[in-house]
Amino acid sequence: MQRPHVTALAALLLAAVVPAAPAQLLNGGAESGSLSPWVPDLSGASTGNPSIIKAVTAQVQTAPPVAPATGGWFFSFATQPAGPAGSHVRMSQAVAVTAGSPPALALTGRVQTEFGDPGEARLQMLGPGGNVLATETLGPLVSDGAWSPFFVDIDVPAGATQCRVTLTGSVQTGAAVNVFWDDLALLASPWAKVGPGLPGTAGLPLIDGAGPLTAGSSLVLSLHDARPASTAWLLIGLSALNAPFKGGIMTPKPDISVALPTGPLGTLVVPATWPSGLPSGFPLWFQWWVQDPAGPAGFAASEGLRGTTP
């Protein structure tokens, strides 16, 4: 997989966007000293201990003990043994999604793991009958004894009534699930798909963005389903253009254009750092254009993507 580096995005002078209020995740930092309203699931554990998952102020696994990332409490999946390698435990919480919810939600938080035990963060959008409409997952999360931030987001499909957050930890070595969680929040996602794409050889090229877009945070822009062994241009705009181009619509005003090879899989992953000093609520626009003879004018394009500083 290609991993070229983008060193800077741009200085922004943009128009504000006011996001809708997101669904609310309760007791995301364990500061109540209990699990409620999180629901534990110990069905993947073989030892029968009823109190594997707890809100704790410290956890003695190594020296020094695990301490909270923020506040005075955090969630530990390691207060009792869970079983041999492959055993797992999880906890979940479902929150209501209303008509006023934003078009996408993002789960942010911090995870610490030890001894190679992996964590997983999953978002699911549920319909009125509890049926799963969409799923996004992030894992395995392995942090090697330090608190590490994570981010996973999901679009809110039509008909969704709930968003279910599920956190899982698994045993890699030993008998305890050495996975710890803190500072969890469900927010309006800073990413939104805007504007149509233009299909090519493998269908519609897919653009995605990941990262909280806070000052100095890491972000990733990705491209999938592009024509292999071709060239893709990542367009970055300080404003939207939404103008006809090559049989499609160019969503960003192309203030920055970066040409990158799509490689044998037609996939690109571009890591970068979100600039500091940007005002809250200001967006930046992205889009991929791919050289592709299957397009109406020799090009295919992803949908537009807007990232907004929270």
GULUM-418949 format. One line per 10 residues: number of its first residue (from 0); for each residue x, y, z of N, C-alpha, C. Coordinates in pm, whole numbers. Layout:
BEGIN
NUM> X/Y/Z/X/Y/Z/X/Y/Z ~ ... .
//
This chain:
BEGIN
0> 85/-119/0/0/0/0/88/124/0 ~ 57/218/-85/138/339/-94/112/428/27 ~ 217/493/79/201/584/192/284/711/170 ~ 253/790/69/323/916/51/285/1014/160 ~ 366/1115/178/348/1207/288/315/1347/236 ~ 216/1407/294/182/1546/266/226/1627/386 ~ 316/1722/366/377/1792/478/295/1911/528 ~ 211/1969/441/130/2083/484/5/2089/400 ~ -102/2138/456/-228/2150/382/-243/2292/326 ~ -258/2390/408/-269/2527/360/-306/2617/476 .
10> -289/2748/461/-345/2845/556/-488/2869/513 ~ -580/2877/610/-722/2879/578/-784/3017/605 ~ -862/3064/508/-950/3179/525/-1084/3133/470 ~ -1174/3088/561/-1289/3011/518/-1417/3064/581 ~ -1532/3013/530/-1662/3048/584/-1703/2947/689 ~ -1768/2991/795/-1800/2904/907/-1912/2809/873 ~ -1907/2689/935/-2013/2591/927/-2050/2554/1069 ~ -2180/2559/1103/-2224/2528/1238/-2285/2389/1237 ~ -2221/2288/1300/-2273/2152/1295/-2393/2133/1386 ~ -2478/2036/1353/-2590/2002/1438/-2540/1930/1563 .
20> -2623/1928/1667/-2584/1863/1791/-2583/1712/1774 ~ -2478/1644/1822/-2472/1499/1807/-2549/1428/1917 ~ -2564/1295/1900/-2614/1212/2008/-2515/1218/2124 ~ -2564/1188/2245/-2480/1202/2363/-2438/1065/2417 ~ -2309/1045/2437/-2256/926/2501/-2241/956/2649 ~ -2296/872/2736/-2295/897/2879/-2182/820/2947 ~ -2126/880/3051/-2021/819/3132/-1905/772/3044 ~ -1860/860/2956/-1752/823/2866/-1615/819/2930 ~ -1601/879/3048/-1471/880/3115/-1466/797/3241 ~ -1573/721/3270/-1581/636/3390/-1587/718/3518 .
30> -1611/850/3507/-1602/936/3625/-1715/913/3725 ~ -1819/839/3687/-1923/804/3784/-1876/695/3879 ~ -1763/631/3846/-1713/521/3928/-1785/390/3904 ~ -1872/386/3801/-1944/263/3768/-1944/244/3617 ~ -2001/132/3570/-2012/108/3427/-2135/173/3365 ~ -2243/189/3442/-2370/238/3389/-2353/370/3314 ~ -2417/382/3195/-2509/289/3126/-2442/192/3030 ~ -2310/176/3038/-2243/77/2956/-2290/-63/2997 ~ -2307/-152/2900/-2353/-288/2925/-2237/-384/2897 ~ -2187/-455/3001/-2076/-548/2977/-2124/-677/2911 .
40> -2038/-737/2832/-2065/-866/2768/-1943/-955/2795 ~ -1958/-1054/2882/-1849/-1143/2921/-1864/-1281/2859 ~ -1947/-1292/2755/-1974/-1423/2696/-1851/-1482/2628 ~ -1752/-1398/2593/-1631/-1448/2530/-1523/-1487/2629 ~ -1551/-1475/2759/-1456/-1513/2863/-1489/-1653/2915 ~ -1387/-1730/2948/-1410/-1869/2989/-1393/-1891/3139 ~ -1348/-1790/3213/-1316/-1811/3354/-1436/-1791/3446 ~ -1543/-1728/3396/-1662/-1712/3478/-1657/-1599/3578 ~ -1556/-1515/3574/-1549/-1402/3667/-1653/-1296/3629 ~ -1738/-1256/3722/-1844/-1160/3687/-1798/-1015/3683 .
50> -1677/-985/3731/-1633/-845/3744/-1504/-820/3667 ~ -1496/-872/3545/-1376/-849/3464/-1364/-703/3425 ~ -1477/-640/3390/-1478/-500/3346/-1525/-413/3462 ~ -1446/-310/3494/-1482/-217/3601/-1432/-78/3570 ~ -1494/22/3633/-1437/156/3640/-1340/158/3757 ~ -1215/200/3732/-1112/194/3836/-1033/325/3840 ~ -962/345/3949/-874/462/3961/-729/427/3929 ~ -696/296/3932/-562/249/3898/-571/99/3870 ~ -478/48/3794/-474/-95/3763/-329/-139/3768 ~ -300/-234/3857/-163/-283/3873/-142/-398/3776 .
60> -84/-370/3661/-47/-473/3565/105/-478/3550 ~ 163/-360/3539/308/-347/3530/351/-237/3625 ~ 480/-211/3630/530/-100/3711/573/11/3615 ~ 522/134/3628/420/175/3725/280/129/3685 ~ 184/133/3780/48/91/3747/-15/182/3640 ~ -119/131/3574/-195/211/3478/-272/317/3555 ~ -264/442/3510/-335/554/3571/-428/615/3467 ~ -529/692/3509/-623/750/3412/-554/839/3310 ~ -609/842/3188/-560/937/3088/-606/1077/3122 ~ -730/1089/3168/-786/1217/3215/-876/1187/3334 .
70> -897/1286/3420/-985/1267/3535/-928/1169/3635 ~ -1017/1112/3717/-972/1024/3823/-1001/877/3801 ~ -1076/843/3692/-1119/706/3669/-1096/668/3523 ~ -1094/536/3497/-1093/486/3359/-1153/346/3361 ~ -1180/291/3244/-1237/157/3233/-1125/55/3215 ~ -1128/-49/3298/-1031/-158/3288/-1102/-287/3248 ~ -1046/-358/3150/-1096/-490/3111/-1011/-600/3177 ~ -929/-565/3277/-830/-659/3330/-837/-678/3480 ~ -952/-648/3542/-958/-661/3687/-967/-807/3732 ~ -1005/-899/3642/-1008/-1042/3670/-963/-1115/3544 .
80> -910/-1237/3556/-874/-1313/3436/-995/-1343/3349 ~ -972/-1347/3218/-1079/-1377/3123/-1064/-1516/3061 ~ -941/-1566/3055/-921/-1698/2996/-798/-1701/2908 ~ -781/-1808/2832/-662/-1822/2749/-666/-1732/2627 ~ -559/-1735/2548/-552/-1654/2426/-676/-1676/2340 ~ -730/-1566/2290/-853/-1571/2211/-976/-1534/2289 ~ -969/-1540/2423/-1082/-1495/2504/-1100/-1345/2487 ~ -1223/-1297/2500/-1248/-1154/2482/-1366/-1111/2568 ~ -1369/-982/2597/-1481/-919/2666/-1511/-788/2595 ~ -1632/-737/2617/-1668/-610/2553/-1772/-538/2637 .
90> -1786/-409/2611/-1896/-333/2669/-1952/-243/2560 ~ -2082/-211/2572/-2147/-134/2468/-2247/-36/2528 ~ -2281/62/2448/-2382/161/2485/-2451/207/2358 ~ -2585/212/2359/-2661/260/2244/-2725/393/2280 ~ -2710/490/2190/-2767/623/2214/-2863/656/2101 ~ -2964/736/2132/-3067/769/2035/-3012/863/1928 ~ -3058/842/1807/-3028/930/1695/-3159/996/1654 ~ -3162/1127/1652/-3284/1200/1622/-3271/1273/1488 ~ -3381/1333/1447/-3382/1406/1320/-3283/1522/1320 ~ -3248/1573/1438/-3154/1684/1445/-3009/1642/1454 .
100> -2982/1512/1448/-2844/1464/1458/-2767/1500/1331 ~ -2635/1513/1340/-2553/1545/1223/-2551/1428/1125 ~ -2506/1450/1002/-2505/1343/901/-2404/1234/927 ~ -2308/1258/1016/-2209/1156/1052/-2168/1176/1197 ~ -2137/1065/1265/-2095/1067/1404/-1954/1010/1415 ~ -1881/1055/1514/-1744/1009/1536/-1724/971/1682 ~ -1663/856/1704/-1624/814/1837/-1476/846/1857 ~ -1447/921/1961/-1309/952/1996/-1282/902/2137 ~ -1157/880/2168/-1122/835/2301/-975/802/2310 ~ -937/740/2421/-799/697/2441/-800/551/2485 .
110> -704/475/2435/-691/335/2468/-547/308/2510 ~ -530/222/2610/-398/173/2648/-405/21/2654 ~ -306/-45/2595/-300/-191/2599/-162/-235/2642 ~ -155/-358/2694/-27/-415/2737/-18/-561/2694 ~ 105/-611/2681/133/-751/2649/74/-793/2515 ~ 54/-696/2425/4/-727/2293/-145/-753/2284 ~ -218/-738/2394/-362/-761/2391/-430/-650/2310 ~ -506/-682/2204/-564/-579/2119/-702/-533/2164 ~ -731/-408/2135/-865/-354/2153/-931/-329/2019 ~ -1061/-311/2019/-1135/-277/1899/-1246/-180/1936 .
120> -1265/-75/1856/-1375/20/1873/-1467/8/1752 ~ -1597/-6/1778/-1692/-29/1669/-1813/62/1685 ~ -1858/119/1574/-1982/195/1568/-2080/122/1478 ~ -2206/114/1521/-2311/54/1439/-2434/144/1442 ~ -2492/166/1325/-2618/239/1316/-2731/138/1311 ~ -2831/156/1397/-2940/61/1412/-3071/123/1366 ~ -3157/37/1306/-3290/79/1266/-3391/62/1378 ~ -3519/91/1353/-3621/86/1459/-3633/-51/1525 ~ -3609/-159/1451/-3619/-292/1508/-3487/-345/1562 ~ -3384/-260/1571/-3254/-304/1617/-3169/-365/1508 .
130> -3218/-363/1383/-3139/-417/1273/-3022/-325/1242 ~ -2909/-385/1205/-2787/-310/1178/-2793/-254/1036 ~ -2785/-120/1025/-2789/-52/896/-2649/-23/842 ~ -2553/-3/930/-2416/29/888/-2322/0/1004 ~ -2197/-36/971/-2095/-67/1071/-1962/-8/1029 ~ -1892/52/1122/-1754/94/1103/-1674/48/1224 ~ -1554/-2/1200/-1474/-55/1310/-1330/-10/1297 ~ -1263/-5/1412/-1124/34/1417/-1051/-63/1509 ~ -964/-141/1453/-889/-238/1532/-802/-321/1440 ~ -705/-395/1496/-674/-401/1638/-600/-278/1687 .
140> -635/-232/1805/-570/-117/1867/-471/-170/1969 ~ -342/-145/1947/-236/-190/2038/-145/-70/2064 ~ -130/-33/2193/-58/90/2224/70/68/2305 ~ 97/-56/2347/225/-88/2415/248/-4/2540 ~ 149/1/2628/168/60/2759/157/210/2768 ~ 97/275/2669/78/421/2674/-62/454/2625 ~ -120/560/2678/-251/604/2631/-237/662/2490 ~ -318/612/2398/-312/657/2259/-452/699/2214 ~ -464/812/2144/-596/853/2094/-640/768/1977 ~ -772/753/1961/-826/684/1844/-950/759/1796 .
150> -988/730/1673/-1099/800/1607/-1163/704/1508 ~ -1295/690/1512/-1368/615/1410/-1501/685/1388 ~ -1540/701/1262/-1665/771/1235/-1754/689/1144 ~ -1881/729/1136/-1980/655/1059/-2086/751/1009 ~ -2130/731/884/-2241/808/830/-2371/762/895 ~ -2465/855/913/-2595/824/971/-2692/798/856 ~ -2729/672/830/-2817/644/717/-2961/681/747 ~ -3041/693/641/-3183/719/656/-3247/606/736 ~ -3335/640/827/-3405/540/907/-3334/499/1034 ~ -3213/549/1059/-3140/513/1180/-3206/575/1303 .
160> -3217/497/1409/-3275/546/1534/-3178/540/1651 ~ -3070/460/1637/-2971/448/1744/-2832/433/1685 ~ -2733/476/1763/-2594/447/1734/-2538/365/1850 ~ -2488/246/1818/-2434/159/1922/-2281/163/1919 ~ -2223/194/2034/-2078/197/2052/-2037/69/2124 ~ -1942/-7/2067/-1896/-130/2128/-1744/-128/2137 ~ -1693/-154/2256/-1549/-160/2282/-1515/-303/2322 ~ -1417/-363/2254/-1380/-502/2276/-1232/-511/2309 ~ -1197/-603/2398/-1058/-636/2426/-1039/-786/2422 ~ -924/-831/2374/-897/-974/2359/-765/-1011/2426 .
170> -756/-1138/2468/-634/-1190/2528/-539/-1236/2418 ~ -419/-1183/2419/-312/-1230/2330/-216/-1321/2405 ~ -177/-1277/2525/-91/-1357/2611/-145/-1352/2753 ~ -111/-1450/2835/-160/-1453/2972/-307/-1488/2979 ~ -376/-1437/3081/-517/-1470/3101/-606/-1348/3116 ~ -549/-1229/3137/-628/-1108/3154/-632/-1029/3023 ~ -741/-954/3004/-755/-865/2887/-693/-731/2925 ~ -568/-710/2891/-497/-589/2931/-527/-474/2835 ~ -654/-431/2838/-703/-323/2752/-779/-225/2840 ~ -748/-96/2825/-804/8/2911/-854/124/2825 .
180> -966/187/2867/-1031/291/2788/-1057/413/2874 ~ -1051/531/2811/-1079/655/2884/-1116/765/2785 ~ -1181/869/2838/-1205/993/2763/-1285/967/2636 ~ -1391/884/2646/-1472/846/2531/-1581/950/2505 ~ -1601/984/2378/-1703/1082/2342/-1758/1049/2204 ~ -1887/1072/2184/-1951/1058/2054/-1987/1199/2006 ~ -1926/1239/1895/-1935/1377/1848/-1988/1381/1705 ~ -2024/1500/1663/-2049/1520/1521/-1917/1498/1447 ~ -1919/1412/1347/-1795/1386/1273/-1750/1511/1201 ~ -1619/1539/1202/-1571/1655/1126/-1567/1630/975 .
190> -1597/1506/932/-1590/1471/791/-1730/1456/733 ~ -1750/1500/610/-1878/1484/542/-1855/1470/392 ~ -1926/1376/328/-1922/1361/183/-2008/1470/120 ~ -1951/1538/22/-2022/1647/-45/-1993/1641/-194 ~ -2095/1648/-276/-2075/1650/-420/-2062/1511/-479 ~ -2101/1492/-605/-2101/1361/-669/-1963/1320/-716 ~ -1947/1189/-738/-1826/1137/-799/-1850/1100/-945 ~ -1748/1040/-1006/-1754/1004/-1148/-1694/863/-1162 ~ -1776/761/-1195/-1726/623/-1200/-1620/603/-1308 ~ -1534/501/-1280/-1429/464/-1375/-1420/314/-1389 .
200> -1301/264/-1409/-1278/122/-1435/-1335/32/-1327 ~ -1314/65/-1201/-1358/-18/-1088/-1482/38/-1020 ~ -1559/117/-1092/-1674/182/-1031/-1636/318/-977 ~ -1705/361/-875/-1679/493/-818/-1557/490/-727 ~ -1452/569/-755/-1341/578/-660/-1389/629/-525 ~ -1339/570/-418/-1388/601/-285/-1286/684/-208 ~ -1331/796/-156/-1248/882/-72/-1293/866/73 ~ -1198/873/165/-1232/869/306/-1131/952/382 ~ -1175/1008/493/-1088/1083/582/-1103/1031/724 ~ -994/1028/799/-998/983/938/-910/1074/1021 .
210> -959/1109/1138/-886/1196/1229/-979/1301/1287 ~ -952/1347/1409/-1042/1441/1476/-1030/1585/1426 ~ -927/1616/1350/-904/1751/1295/-885/1855/1404 ~ -832/1813/1517/-792/1908/1621/-648/1952/1594 ~ -608/2062/1653/-477/2121/1624/-365/2022/1645 ~ -284/2001/1541/-169/1915/1548/-198/1766/1546 ~ -325/1728/1526/-360/1586/1528/-327/1519/1395 ~ -310/1388/1398/-284/1312/1276/-414/1290/1201 ~ -404/1289/1069/-519/1257/986/-472/1172/870 ~ -566/1100/808/-537/1016/694/-643/1040/588 .
220> -599/1063/466/-687/1069/350/-660/944/266 ~ -764/874/226/-744/750/153/-825/747/25 ~ -780/663/-67/-846/640/-195/-852/490/-218 ~ -970/441/-255/-989/301/-287/-1069/289/-417 ~ -1058/174/-480/-1133/143/-603/-1097/238/-717 ~ -974/283/-720/-925/362/-834/-864/268/-937 ~ -842/317/-1057/-776/237/-1160/-633/209/-1116 ~ -592/80/-1114/-455/47/-1075/-353/100/-1175 ~ -231/118/-1129/-118/160/-1213/-151/286/-1292 ~ -216/379/-1226/-252/505/-1289/-202/620/-1201 .
230> -250/739/-1230/-214/857/-1151/-340/919/-1094 ~ -335/952/-966/-447/1018/-900/-401/1154/-850 ~ -485/1253/-866/-458/1387/-816/-545/1413/-695 ~ -483/1443/-583/-556/1484/-464/-572/1636/-470 ~ -696/1680/-481/-725/1824/-484/-765/1869/-345 ~ -707/1979/-300/-737/2037/-169/-778/2181/-191 ~ -894/2216/-141/-947/2350/-166/-977/2427/-40 ~ -950/2556/-45/-987/2646/64/-1134/2684/59 ~ -1201/2647/-50/-1343/2672/-66/-1397/2571/-166 ~ -1528/2563/-177/-1591/2473/-273/-1604/2543/-408 .
240> -1586/2465/-515/-1602/2517/-651/-1730/2464/-714 ~ -1751/2332/-706/-1871/2266/-758/-1896/2303/-904 ~ -1792/2288/-986/-1800/2326/-1127/-1787/2202/-1216 ~ -1854/2200/-1333/-1839/2088/-1426/-1694/2073/-1472 ~ -1649/1946/-1479/-1511/1918/-1520/-1503/1774/-1567 ~ -1455/1753/-1691/-1428/1620/-1746/-1548/1526/-1732 ~ -1667/1578/-1748/-1787/1497/-1739/-1839/1477/-1598 ~ -1772/1534/-1499/-1816/1523/-1361/-1822/1660/-1296 ~ -1812/1662/-1164/-1814/1787/-1088/-1688/1796/-1003 ~ -1611/1903/-1023/-1496/1930/-937/-1547/2002/-813 .
250> -1540/1933/-699/-1597/1990/-576/-1508/2098/-515 ~ -1377/2074/-492/-1297/2181/-431/-1249/2281/-535 ~ -1230/2402/-494/-1148/2495/-571/-1004/2445/-554 ~ -936/2405/-663/-808/2332/-648/-691/2423/-612 ~ -689/2467/-486/-579/2551/-440/-449/2472/-429 ~ -460/2342/-397/-345/2253/-389/-377/2128/-469 ~ -282/2080/-548/-300/1958/-625/-173/1874/-611 ~ -191/1747/-568/-79/1656/-547/-101/1532/-632 ~ -9/1501/-726/-20/1383/-812/52/1266/-747 ~ -18/1150/-740/36/1032/-673/4/907/-755 .
260> 92/806/-756/64/682/-828/-33/594/-749 ~ -129/533/-818/-229/450/-750/-178/311/-718 ~ -66/269/-781/-8/139/-749/-90/24/-805 ~ -49/-100/-777/-114/-216/-837/-254/-244/-783 ~ -290/-186/-668/-421/-211/-608/-520/-98/-629 ~ -476/11/-689/-566/125/-704/-603/188/-572 ~ -507/189/-479/-533/235/-342/-423/332/-299 ~ -463/435/-227/-366/530/-173/-404/562/-29 ~ -304/580/56/-323/626/192/-225/740/217 ~ -277/857/248/-195/978/263/-203/1027/407 .
270> -99/1008/489/-99/1062/625/-56/1209/625 ~ -108/1284/718/-74/1425/729/-101/1471/872 ~ -74/1596/899/-100/1657/1029/-189/1779/1010 ~ -297/1786/1086/-388/1900/1075/-321/2023/1135 ~ -324/2136/1064/-252/2255/1112/-306/2308/1245 ~ -221/2373/1319/-262/2442/1441/-306/2584/1408 ~ -378/2644/1502/-415/2784/1488/-535/2811/1401 ~ -613/2707/1366/-730/2729/1282/-852/2754/1367 ~ -940/2844/1326/-1060/2872/1405/-1157/2755/1397 ~ -1239/2742/1501/-1339/2636/1504/-1446/2657/1398 .
280> -1489/2546/1336/-1600/2554/1242/-1562/2592/1101 ~ -1435/2582/1065/-1392/2621/932/-1351/2498/852 ~ -1400/2486/727/-1382/2363/650/-1270/2370/547 ~ -1231/2253/504/-1139/2235/393/-1197/2124/306 ~ -1185/2138/171/-1246/2043/78/-1140/1958/10 ~ -1173/1829/-14/-1083/1734/-77/-1157/1656/-186 ~ -1083/1609/-285/-1138/1520/-386/-1024/1452/-462 ~ -1046/1328/-503/-951/1256/-588/-999/1258/-732 ~ -909/1288/-826/-934/1272/-969/-829/1174/-1021 ~ -876/1070/-1095/-792/959/-1137/-793/950/-1289 .
290> -674/940/-1346/-664/920/-1490/-719/780/-1522 ~ -826/776/-1604/-896/650/-1625/-971/655/-1759 ~ -933/572/-1856/-999/576/-1987/-1146/536/-1982 ~ -1191/475/-1872/-1332/438/-1861/-1421/557/-1828 ~ -1362/668/-1786/-1439/788/-1760/-1478/858/-1889 ~ -1578/943/-1887/-1628/1005/-2011/-1525/1093/-2081 ~ -1428/1146/-2008/-1324/1229/-2070/-1186/1186/-2024 ~ -1173/1055/-1997/-1043/1002/-1956/-1012/1017/-1809 ~ -1114/1050/-1728/-1094/1066/-1585/-1211/1007/-1508 ~ -1181/957/-1387/-1281/922/-1288/-1256/1009/-1165 .
300> -1355/1020/-1078/-1339/1107/-962/-1417/1051/-844 ~ -1363/1074/-726/-1435/1041/-603/-1541/1147/-576 ~ -1624/1120/-479/-1708/1226/-424/-1619/1332/-359 ~ -1675/1449/-334/-1603/1547/-255/-1609/1511/-108 ~ -1510/1559/-33/-1503/1535/111/-1470/1666/179 ~ -1549/1699/281/-1524/1822/356/-1482/1786/498 ~ -1369/1841/543/-1325/1829/680/-1339/1962/750 ~ -1401/1962/869/-1430/2087/940/-1365/2086/1077 ~ -1286/2185/1108/-1223/2197/1239/-1330/2206/1347 ~ -1326/2118/1450/-1429/2122/1554/-1418/2247/1640 .
//
